[in-house]
Amino acid sequence: MKKLFIYGVTASGLIFTACQSDDIPNKGDELSTDIERTLYVNLSLHSDAIGNETRAASDDGTPENGVDFAGGESEIKTAYFVFYDKDGNQVGGEPVGIDLSKETWEQVTSGEANTIEKFYQSTVGVTISNGQQNPTQVICYLNPQAPGDLDEAPLTGNGGIQTQTRPDLFATSSDGTTKYFSMSNSVFYPTTDSEAPQIAVQIAPNQLFNTEAAAKEALNDGTLTVNIYVERYAAKLEFQSVDPEDYVTATNPIDGSTGSNVILSFNAQTWMLNASCTDTYIVKSFREESQLSGDILADNYGYQELDDIINRTVNGTAGDWVWNSANYHRSYWGMSPAYFTAEYPEVSSDVANISTLHQHYYSYNELINGIGDKEPVGYEVKTDGPDTHYVHETTVGSKALTSKNILAAFPSIILVGDYTIRIGGQTLTDTDFYTYLIDPSTNKPFVYFNAKEDSQVGESAIAGGESMLRGLIKAATNLYKKVGDNYENFDLTKEEELEKLVAVFEVAEPSAKVKGGLKVPERYRTLQLREGVTADQVSGIYVATADGYKTIIADEAIETPATGQLTFVETNQELMKVVGFCAKYNAGAAYFNIPVKHFGWYRSNNPNKNAESMDWTKVRVGDFGIVRNHSYNVKVTEILGLGTGIGGKDNPIVPPAEENKYYLAYRVNILKWALVPEQSVKL
C-alpha cells in the first residue's frame, strides 16, 4: 500500500511504514538495553513533484560553474535519519543514510493537475549500543550538506540542534554540476497548549522490528506509519518592477531660462534582498531570545508565550494571525539567526562594529560593479515578468521592533540604480547632485550640484543649476563679519565677500571628531572648513554661538580655547548644527528600500495598504520577514518618488533610521510552497 509523500501546499512528507501481526515478531520495545541490538524500520518514501513547478535562476549566482537544479525544487537524492531516545539523546551511532538516486517513477493524477510521484521503499537498520535506550524520536534530513555533522548536537538545551547552522541552502553533487534543495523536519506546535514545538517525530515502540526478515515481510503493509513532514531551508523570492515615472523636483533653473524644472529619471540597474541572513538553522528554531542581550537561550517558547508576542495588543486590539497549523504539520513563523541579534545598524559605519550581526548589507559597487576581483552579485531587474531567486530565512523579533532602526532589521528588497538629470535642455548622466530642504507647497526637495573646481565664487558646474556649496553658505546664518563695533552677516551679493567664504568652506562628510556620538547616514554632507585651511584664511570670520561671537583658531592642540575662540572642530560642529545636512547622490546613484511583508501584515487591525508614512509602533512580530519554504512575489506597480541617495558606493546600504516613508507602490504574495500573497509597491 502506497502512502503519499505530502508536498506542495502543505509540506513535504516522508513516511516510515511498519506492520505488526500475530505471526510477525515485533518486540523491539521489549529488548534489553544492556545489549547491542539492531532494530529495523520500514521506510516508504513518496514525493509529489508538480509538473509545471517553477524554479529560480539555475546558476544561483555562480554562472561560471554551470550549476543547475536538474531535478527542480523537489528532487531528493539522499535521506539521513538521526534517532533519539525519549530524553533527546542521540542513539544508533552515525546518521542512517539512504541513497535515493534510483527512484521508481509513476505518473499519477491529483485532481486536474498531473503530478509525478517519486516512490522509494527500504528497510532501515538502526544499531543501538549497549546501555542506550531504544529510539523514540527521529529527525530526517534530505539532501544534507554535511551528513557527518548531523549528530553533533543534542535534541534540546544549550548547543541543541536548533542552534546549528549551515551557510548554504543546497547540497551540490560530487561533480559540482547539480544542486539539490536541503530539507529537514517541519517544526511546529502540535497544540495551542504546547509548552514546546515538535522538533523530532515520535516513534511508538510497536513501530520497531527486531529482525530484518520481519520488517521486510511487512514492507508493503501501511497499517502502521510514522509520518515525517519536511521543509526546504530556502525561501523563494520573485521580484518584478516597472519603468519609473519622471520625478519633477522643486527646483527651477536659476538663470531664468525657459523650460521645465530639474527632472530626475531613475534607471533601475539591479536588485537584491538586503539585510538577509548569511546562514540558516538546519531545523526551524523556536528558541527564546534574551530581551537584554538578544542572545539565544536554552529553552523554547511555549505556544501561548510566543502567540502573546506575535499577536500583541496594539491600540486595544489583539492580533488574530494564525501563525501555526497543527493540521498541516507546519508553522508559518520561526526564528532565524537574525532573531538573536543584540543590536541593528543605524548607519553604514555600524555594520562592521556589530559582532552579533547575522545579516548582510550590500554596497552599490558590490551589486553593480563587483568589489576587488569579485563579480557583481545583483539580480536582473525585469518589467515583463518576475526575476526569481532563492534566499535565506530571515526573521526578527520584538527586540528589533524596539531598536533604533527598525527598517535595518527587516529583510528588504533594494532596487538600485542611478538618475539621469534634465535641466535647461541638458541631459546629464553620472552626475553628482544633492537634495536639500523641502518645498512646503509641493513636498518635494530642492536639487543642487557640485561647484566648479576653478570658480572663486562657487558657481554651479551645471548650467542653470545652483551649487550646493553656495546653497549651504546661504543657510549658514551663523557666519558674521565685523563692521566697526557691530557684527553683520556676510553680504553674498558682493563678490569679494562670497569669495572669502568659498575659499575656506566646502561640502563634506563630517569627520568622526565632528560627529562625536551623532549617527550620520553615509549620504549626508554638510558645510565644513576646507582641509588645509590656515588661520590667516579664516581671519575676519566670526561664528555666532549661544554665548557670543567667536573667532576661529587653527591650533587643535588647545583642548579648551580661550573665551571668544573656537577650534576648527568646534567651528565645524557649529556649522553642522545650523545648516543641517544635504543628501548626496554620488554620480546619481540611489536605491529604493522595500521591506518584505509576511503573513502577519494581513491581520485584521493592520490592513494591507501602501502607506507613504508608517506608524512603526503598530508593527508586530510577523508583519515583515522571510520564512523558509515560503514563496514571496513582490511587484512594483509604480515608481513616482525619489530614491534614497548613495554617497559612498563602497559603503553598506543601511535603510535610513531617520526616514519612514515609502515612495513606491507595491504588493506582495506570500504563497505556501508556502506562497506569500503578492506584494505590490509604488515607488
N, C-alpha and C positions, 0 to 999 in steps of 0.2 A: 504494500500500500504506500503510495507516494504522499508525502507531506509537503505543502507549499513552503518555499523559502520566501517569506514575505518581504516585499521590496517596493520601492517607488513611493507612493503617497504616505505609507506608514513608516516603514523602515526595511532594512534587510533582515532576514532571519536565517539562522542556522538551526537545524533540528537534529537532536540526538534521538534515535529510536531504539527502544528496548522492549522486550517482551517477556512475559512470565506465564508459565502454565504449570500444571501439576507435575509434568514429567520433564521439565527443564530446570536443572539446578540453577538457582539464583540466590546464593547465600552470602553475597559479598558483605552484607552488614553483620553477619554472624562470625566472620573470620576473626581470629585473634589478632590484636595489634602488636603482639610480641614476635611476629614472624614476618619475613619478607614475603609479599604476595603480589600477584598481578591480577587486577580487575579489568573487566572489559566493558566497553560502552559501544553500542551500535550507533553509527553516525549516518544520517540521511540528509544530504545537503542539496537544496534546490535554490535556484536563483531565477527570478523573472527579469529579463533584460528587454526593456521596451524597444521595439524595432526602430522607432524614429527618434530615439533619445539624442539630445544634443550634447556636445562636449566643448570645452574651451579650447583656446589656441593649442595646437598639437605640440608646440615646442616648449610651452611653459617657460618662456624667457630664455631658452638656450637653443636657438635655431641652428647654431653651428654643430650641435651634437646630433641633430636629426632625431631626437627622442619623440616618440609618438605614443598616444593612448590607443594601441591597436585594438583592444577589446572593448573600448568605450568605458562608461562610468561604472559598470557592474562586473567587469572581468575579475575573476578570482583565480589566482594561481596557487597560492599556498594558504593553509589554515593552521594556526598553532593554538593549543589549548593549555592553559595553566590551571591546575587543580588546587583547591584549598580545602582544609578541614573546617569544621564548624567554628573554630576560633580565628579563622583567617590566616592560618599558617600554610605556606605553600607545601604541597606534598607531591610525590611522584617524580622527583628529580627534575631534569630539564623539561621545558615545554614540549608537549607532544605535537609533532608536526605531521601534516597530511599534504601530499602532493596532489593538487587538483588540476594538473596540466592536461589530463586526459579525460575530460568530462564527456558524458554521453549527452548528445543534444536531441531534443524533441520539440517539434512545433506544436504549440497549444493555442487555444483561443480563450481570451478572457474578455467577455462582453463583446464589443465590436472591434476591440483592438487586438491585433496579433502580437503575441509575445514569444520570446524564445526562452524555454525553460531549461536551465542547466542542472543536470541531475547527477549526483555523486553519492555513492554509499561505501561505507567502510566500517570495519570493526577495529576499534582502537584499544590497545592495551595500555594500562597505566600501572606501573610497578611502584608499589608502596613499600618504603623501607621499614625495617624493624623499629617499632616504637612510634611510628607515625599513625595517626588516625586515618580512617577511610575518607575519601573525598566527599564533600557535601556541597561544594560550590565550584563553578568553573567560569573563567573568562576566556573568550575567544578573540583572537587577533587574525584578521585577514590581510594578506599581503604585507606582513610586518617588515619594517626597515632593518631591524636588528634583532632577529629571533633569539639570539643567545642572551640578550639582556632582559628578556621579558619576566624572568623570575627573580630579578634583583630586589624588588620591593615587596613589603608585606601588603596585605589587602587593605588595611586601615592603619590609623595612627600616624605618628611622625615618620616622615620619609615614605609614606604609603604610596600605592600605585597611582593615586590621583595627583601626586606631585611630580611624577616622572614625565619628562617632555621629549619631544623629537623636533628637529628643525624642519623636517620635510613633511609634505602631505602625501607623498607617494613612495612606493618601492620601485626600484629600477632593475630591469633584467640583468643577468650576469654579463651580457654582451653590451649593455649600456644603450640599447636601441628602443626599449619599450618601458613605459611606466604603467604602474597599476595602483589604483586607489588603496591606500591603507585604511583599515576599518577596525573597529573594536566594539565591545558590548555597548548597547544603548543603556545609559544610566538614567534612571528616573525614580520617582517616588511611587511605590505600589498603591498607597492610600494617602488620603489627606491627613491622616493621623500619624504618618510615618515619622519616626524620630531620625531616620537616616535614609538616604536613597539606596536603591538596589544597584550594587556595582557588579557583583557576580551573580550568576544564575544558580538557584538551588538545585541540588541533585538528591532525590529521595533514595534511601538505601536499596529499595527493590528495583531501582533502575541501573544497578550494577550487576554484572555477571562474574562468577569466579572461574569460568572456563571459557576458552575461545570457542570451543565447539558449541556450547550452549548459546553463546552470543550470535554466532553465525547462523544457527538454526532459527533464531528469532529475527534475523536481519531485516526481513521484509514485513514484519508484523508491527504495525504502528499503533498498537493499543496503549503503549507507554512511551511517552516522548518527553524530552527536555528541550524546550524552545529557547533559542538564543537569538535575540534581535540585535543587529549591529548597525552602526552608523559610520559614514565616512568621516575622516578628520577634516576634509576640505569643505569649504562653502563655495558656492558658485556665484559670481558677480557679473552681471551684464550691465553695460553702460552704453547709452546712446544719447547723442546731443543733437542740436540743431544749429544752423547757421545763425550767428548772432545779429541782432539789430545794431545799427549805428547808435553810439552814445553821444548825445549832444551835451556838452558841458555848459557851465555858466559863463564861460569866457568868450568875449567878443574880441576881434583883432583890435589892438590898441592904437594902430596907426590910422584908424578911421577909414580903412579901405572897405569897399563893398564886399559882400559875401557872407557866408554863414558863420556861426560860432565855431570854436575849436571843436572838431568832431573826432571821436575815437572809434576805431573799428577793431574788434577783438579777433585775432587769428588763433584759433584753438590748435595747439600742437600735439598735445599728448594728455593722457590721464593716468591716474594711479590711485590705489587705495592707500591713503596716508594714515599714519598713527596706527598701523596694523601690527599685530604680534609677530614676532620673529620665530616663535616656536609654538608647539601645541601640546596639550596633555594627551597621553596615549589612551586614557579613558576620560570621559567627560567628568569634570570635577564639580562638587558642590561643597567644598570646604569653606569654613568660616574665615573671614579676614579680620585682623586686628584693627579696631577703629582708631587706634593711636598710631601705630607704625605702618599699617597696611600689610603686615606680614601674613603669610598663610598659617593657619592654626591647625591643630591636630584633629579637631572634631568637624563633623559635617553639620550643615544646617538641618534642623528638622523642618518638615514641610511647613508647618504653621509659622515658624520663626522666619523662614525665607519669604513666605507669602505676605507676611506683615511688612517686609521691606519692599517687595515688588509692588504690592498694591496699597502702599501707604496712603493715608488720608491727605488730600490736598483741598484746601478751602472747604473743609467739612464733608467732602465726598470721597469715599473709598474707591479705589480702582477695582475693576472686575475682570481683569485679564486672566484667562485660564491658561496658565503657562506650563502646566503639566498634564499629561494624559496617560493614566494607567491603562485605559482601553487600547491605546495604540502603542503602549510599551515604550514611551519616549517622553522627554521633556523638551520644551521649546526655549529653554534657557540653560545657562551653565556658566561656570567660572573659567575664564581664560587666564593665562599668566598675568595679563594686564590688570586683572582684578586686584592683584596683590602688589600694588604699587604705592609707595609712601607718598609720592607727590607727582604732579604732572607739570610739564614745562609751561611757563608763561610767555617766554620769548625764546628765540632760537638758541641763544647762548646758554640756556639752561639745559639743553639736551645732553651735552657732554658731561654735565656735572651731576646728573641724577643716576646714582649707581643702581637703583632698583628698577629702572625703566626697561620694560619688555617690548616697547613699541618702536617702530622705525619711522622717522620723519625725513622725507626725501627733499633734496635740493633741486633747484631748477636745472643745474648742469647735470646732476645725476640722472634726471629724467630725459633730458633732451640731448645733451652733448656727451654724456658719459664723464666719468671722473678718472683721471690718470689714464691707464691703458684699458679701462673697462668700457664696455659698450653702453649706450643709453638703455635705460630699463623701462621707460614709459611705454604705455599701450596706445594703439591707434585710436583716434577719435573718428567715429563713424556717425553719419547722419542718415544713412539709408537702412540701418539695422544695427542691432547691438554688437558690441565687441565683448567677448566673454572670456573670463579667466577664473582660475581657482585661487582662493585666498585663505588665510589662516583665520580660525575662530578668534574674535577679539571682542570681549565684553568687559564692562567696568561696573563697579558697584557704587554704593551710596557715598563712599569716600570721594569718588571722582565728582559726584554731583555737588559736593560742598567744597571742591578745590577752587583755587583762584582762577583757573582757566578751564572751565568745563568743556569748551569747544576742542581743546587739545587732547582731551581724554578719549573722545569718541572716534572710532574709525570712520574716516570721511574720504569721499572721492575728491581729489583735487584735479580740476580741469585747468591745465597750464598752457599759456601761450603768450603772445605779445600783441601790442597795439600798433596799428597804423594810424598816423595823425594827419588830419586835413585841416589846414588853416590858411586863409587868404589865397586860395588857389593852389597851394602846395600840398603834395602828398609825401609824407615822411615815414620812413621805417627805421628800425634800430636806433631810435632817438630817445634820449633821456627826457622825461618830463616829471613834473611834480604836481601834486594836488595840495591846496592849502585854503582853508576856510570854506564855508558853505554859503551859497546864495540863499537867503531865507525865503525868497519868493519862488524858487524852483527846487530847493533842497538838493541842489547839485553843486559840486565843488568847482572852484576856480583852478585853472591849469597854468603852470609856469614852466619855464625852460632854463637850461644852463645859460650862464653869461658867456659872452665872447671872451676867449682867453686873453686877447690883447686889448680889451676895452677898459679904459681907465674909469669909465662911469658905469660899468656893469650892465651894458645893454644886452638884450637877448641875442643868443646865437641863432634864433629862429625869427625870420622876418615876420612882423605882425604880432609877435608874442611878447610877453614880459618875462624878464629873468627872475628866477627865484631869489637870487641874491638881492636885487632891488626890492622885491616884494617883502622879504624879511627885514631889510633895513628900514622900510617904511613902517613895519609893525613894531620896530624896536623903539618904542616911545620912551624908554628909559635912557637913551643916549642924549647927552647935552654938551653944549659948548658954553664957555663963559664970556659974557659981554659986559665989561665993567664989573660991577658987583652982582650982576644978575646971571642966572643960568637959563639958557634957552635951548629948545630943540633945534637940531640942525635943519637948515632950510635946504631941502633936497631939490628945490628948483634952481639952486645955484650950483653950477658945475663943479666949482672948486671944493665946496663942502661935500658933495656927493663923492668926488674923487677921494677925499680923505678917508671916508668910511669904506669905500670899495677897496682901498689899498690895504686895509687891516682886517677886514672880515670876510668870511667865506661860508658857504652852505656845507655843513659837515655833520658826520655822526659824532655825538658827544663821546668823549673818552671815558674810560672806566672811572677815573677820578672825578670827572664832572658829574657823571650819573650817580655815583655813590651807590646807595641801595635801591635806586629807582630802576624798575624794569622798563627798558625801552625797546620796542619792536625793531627788528633789524632794518626795516624800510624807512624808519623815521630819521629825519635830518632836521637840523636847527641852525641858528646863526651863531657862529663861533669865531674867535680870533684865529687868523691865519697862522699856520705853522711857520715858525721862523720870524714872526713879527717882533720888532725891538721896542724897547721902552720909548725911544725917541719918536717912533711912528704913532704911538698911542698918546703921546703928549698932547694935551688940549682936549682930550675926550674924557668926559665925566659920565659916571654911571649913577643914576638915581636909585637909591635903595630906601628901605623903610626908615633908616636912620641918617639920611642925608645924601649929598652928592659926593662921590668919591673918585679919586684918580686911580689909574691903573698902573701897577708896578710889575716889573718882569721877574723879580727875584723870587723864585718858587721855594727857595730855602727858608724864607721867612714864614714860620708857621702861624704867627699872629702878627699881621701887619698893623702898622700904626693907625690911629684914628684918621679916618678920611681916605684910607687906601684900600684897594682890592688887588689880590693876586690875579694872575691870568685865569686860574681855575675858578676862582670866585666870580670873576667877570663873566666867564662862560656860563656859570650856573645862573647868574642874574639874567643874562640874555635868554637862556633856555626857559626860565620862568615866565618871561614877558612875551616872547614871540611864540612859544609853544613849539609844535612840530609840524613839518610838512611831510608828505609821504612820497618817497622816490620810486619811480618806475624805471629800473635800470634797463636801458635800451628798449623801453616799453614793456618789459616783462611783468606779467601779472598772473593771478590764479583766482579761481572760484572754489570755495570750500563747501562741500555737500555732505553733512553728516548722514550716515545711512540709517534710516529708520528701521526698527524691528517691530514685531507684533504688538508690543506694549503701547506703541504710539496710537493704536486704534481703539484703546479703551474709551468707554463712553464719555468720560469727563475730560478727555484730552483729544478732541476730534482731529481728523486729518485735515490740515489746511496749510496753505502756502502763506506763511507769515513773514513779513519783512522784519518785524521786531518780535522776538520771542521772550516770554517770561520764563527764564530758565529755572526759577524757583518752583515751577509747577512740574518740571520734568521728573519722571520716576525711573527707577531701575527697570530696564527692559524696553524703554522707549527707543533707544538707539543701540546698535551693536550688530555684530556678525556672529552667528551661531553655526556650528558645524552641521553639515548635511542639510542646510537650507540653501535655496537659490534666490538671489536678490536681483531684481530687474529695475534699474534706475534710469529714468528717461528725462532728459532736459527738454522741456517743451517751449521754453522762451528764454532768451538772454537779452535783458533790457538794461541792466545796471552796469556798474563799473566794478571790475575785479579788484582784488587787493594787490597792491604793488609789491614787487620783489626788488629789494635794494641791493642785496648781495646774492649772486647766482650760485655761490657755493654754500650758502647758509641753509640749514634745515628749515623747511617750511612749517612753521607752527602757527595754526589759526590764531588770529588776534584775540587776546583776552578782553581788549577794550571795545570790541565791536560785537554785536549780537544780531546782525542783520543778514538776511538772505537777499541778494539781488538777483534772484532767479526764481523760476517756477519749475517744479519737478514733481514726479510721482514715483512711488515705489511699489513693486510687487514682491511679496515675501511668499515663496512657494515651498510646499512640503516635498521635497526631494530628500526636504520640505521647501515649498515655494513661498517666497515672501511677496505680498501684493505689490504690484508695480509702483515705483516711486517716481513721480514726475516733478520736474523742477523748472521754475522760471528764474533766470539769472539776470 
